[in-house]
């Protein structure tokens, strides 16, 4: 579900910026992180988080990764995975940047395509691309076998 934003800005590395709205997502699993500077974050498995090496998705983060926070870089002290339904909130189209602070942790905008109140997540787009590619190559291979 998409909720339009008309009056709030979101904190980025470049200051406060406008964003188009919030996409409310229901996920079946999530990670809960605690960092050595006592900050914490609850996010989806594929949520991109800024490290000293660039953005890494939550499922691939290790205890050795240094995470970019408002207070500087910080180590992970706890990483818990839960298989329980949760609602998560994703800012859409942050102006002039693709990252923002969520709970003082620098995160990356998710990939969405859409117009109006209709959005398709990057995860679904990847799956569609894979399925279309498989169908195309399957049909192409069938056609080639018939011609031989």
N, C-alpha and C positions, 0 to 999 in steps of 0.2 A: 504494500500500500504506500502510495506517495503522498507526502504532505508538503504543500507549497510553502516556501518561506518568503515573506514580504518585509520583515522588519529586523531580522537578526543577522549578525556577522559571526564568522568563526575564526579562531586564532590559527594563524599559519606561521611558518618561519619568517614570512615577510610582513607580519602584522595582521590585523583583523581584515577579513575579506568577506564579500558577499557570497552566498551560495544559493542555488535555486530551490533547494528543499531537502527533505529527509525521506529516504526510502526505509520503511519499516519492514524488516525481514524476520521470518520465523525460521530458525535453524534447529536441527535435531541434535546437534552437538556443538561444543564450544571449548575454548581454552580459557583458563584463568591464570594470569601472570601476577607475580609480585616481584618488585625490583628492590635492589639494595638501598635505594633512596626512599623506600617506603611507598612508592607509587604503585598502582595496580591497574590492570586492564583485563576486561572480559571481552573476547572477540571470537569471530568465526575461525575455522581452521585455515582458511585461505586469506585471512586479513593481512595485508602487507604492512609491516612495521619497519621503521627506519633503524638501521644499524650503522655501525662505523663503516661497514662494507657495502652499504646500499639497502634497498628494501628487500626484506625476506618475509615470506608468509609465516604465519604463526606456527603452523605444523612443522616447519623446518628450523625453527629457532632452537639454539643450543644454549646451555648454561655459560658457554664461553663467549657468546655474542654480546657486544656492547650496544645497548639500546639508546637511541636519541630521545631525551626527555627535555622538558622545559628547564630542568635543573642541571643539564649536562648529560653526558653518557653514563649509563648505569648497567650493572650486571643483573641477570635474572637470578633470583634466589628460590623461586618456586614456579613450576609450570605444571598445572593440573588440567587433565582432559576429562570432560563430562559428556556423557551420552544422555542428555536430557534436553527437552525442548526449551528454547529461549527466544525472546524477541530482542533483536539487535537493530541499531539505528545507524544508517549510512548517509552522510551528507552527499548531495549530488551537485556536480558542477561547481566546485569551489573556484571563484574567479581568479584568473591569472596564475593558478598553481594547481597541482594535483595532490597536495598533501595538506594536512591540518593536524592540530593537536586534539586528541581524545584522551581525557583523563591525564593530561600533560605528557602524553606519549605521542611522538610524531608518527602519524599513520598516513596511508595513501588512499586517495579516492578509489572506490571500486570502479570497474568498467561497466558503464551502462550506455545503451543506445536507446533513443526514444524521442517521442514528441508528445507534448501535452502531458497527460497523466499516465502514459504508457511507457514502461521501461523494460528492457531485457538485460539481465545481468551478464557480465563477461563470462561467468561460469557456464551459463546456458548457451551463450554464443559459441564458446569453444566446443561444447557437446554437439551443437547443431553442425558446426563446421566439420567435425570428425565424422558424424553420421553421413553428411552429404558427400564427403570425400570417399568414404567406404562404399556408398551406393554408386557413385560415379565410377570408381575403379572396378567394382564388381560388374557393372553393366558393360564397361569398356572391355574388360577381360572376356566376358561372355561373348561380346560381339567379335572380338579378335579370334576366339576359338572357332566360331561359326564360319569365319572367312577363311580359315586355314584348311 
